[in-house]
Amino acid sequence: MHDLLTINPKRVVNLFKMDLYHLTRGRSFYVMVAIAIFIPVMMLTQMNGANNLMAFIGTGGNHVSTAASSAASGAGMSLSMLNILTGIFLCIYIGSDYTTGFITNVVTAHANKYDYIISKALMALVCNVALFVAYLLTLFIVGSAMGVPTGIESIPGFIQLILEKLILSIPMSFLVIAVNMVFRRNFGWSIAITCLLASGMLTMSVQMGLQMLGLDAVAFLLNFTISGASSFFSSATPDPFGLLAIVLISGAWTIVLSAVSDWLMNRLDLL
């Protein structure tokens, strides 16, 4: 907690500028953007039976259990795919910092590790925004050209849905950072675990198992996880209470996971 209260804004800005420089100069980011463009094109051309474009966004909401999510969302055909891409990008980027020894140039033994963590989270947010824009523009342009209806019932609701997904991507990025603090140089494991967590399949599977065992009350608590909230609280219809719940859940997980990442960087032999 002391590290959280002693963050150096100037150092965070300098680290963030350096991360943005490497982000725009490296190939990994552009590969992820290309994949974000390819995914909706592939889905639209391979799934001609899609009723509307919203099926490829993953509306969730209406306060239904993640176990009852739509088939499209369950198959990963939603914005959760973009969390996976950003997660993989973070794994490659952080793993490279450790394998090349570059981490020793930006994080000294006695420096506040939160500065590094926040910089990486901000970079992930920039990456997420770019992927969201690329994915949605491609989905609606190609979908409209193919004559697929948008399925948007409310423009404010749609905007709120995208905002909710972006807000939830913040604690997800901190979760990925925490995973990378554990595996650091072995970022192959980081990528595998990131794909499992960011897709939401783990939460969905556990929730379904608990419901099959008659433990509905325990299964309901998983709706307050990051991926659980994405399916349970986010909605394509205006819902201020759902948005508030997502803000609170995201804020709580962001604080917890950033503290975990900071603790790992301070306790483990990472440098």
Helices and strands as residue ranges (DSSP letters): H 2-5, H 9-25, H 28-46, G 53-56, G 66-68, H 71-74, H 80-99, H 103-106, H 113-145, H 155-183, H 187-198, H 201-212, H 216-221, G 222-224, H 226-232, H 240-267
